[in-house]
Amino acid sequence: MIRINALVKGEPDLPPITPKFEYDSSSEKIFLNGVNVVKARLDNNLRINIYETLLVYCAYIVSELRSGKTVSTIQNNAHRILSPDKVMIGVPESIQKIVFDVIIDDRPKEIVTFEKPIPTSNYILVPKTEDD
């Protein structure tokens, strides 16, 4: 049984969200199929939304924990998974911090925290002028 509770915090004006992912060995294929659909979207240069982004991160965490990686290694590599051009506008700002409580099978609970997993630029929207 896999149980993942996420606490997602974005910019101060956004309320936190708390999605849950749970599956057992009989429904793992359904979970992985969802991950493969998201990966196909990425391969076709389509941007993914916040929930698809969280699905990718959950699959990454479970895969890495099962292969014996440490929590610190997983956290340090989080920024390499997705880039701003792979997600919809607003997603990087909406997931400034994600705390995953992960329970895999009979193992003890692991807490994995991603701080700004998708880099954001400090952009300012400037109105067009007549010269543009």
Summary of the structure (lengths in Angstrom):
residues: 132
radius of gyration: 16.4
end to end distance: 56.6
largest distance: 64.2
contacts: 329
relative contact order: 0.20
helix: 38%
strand: 22%
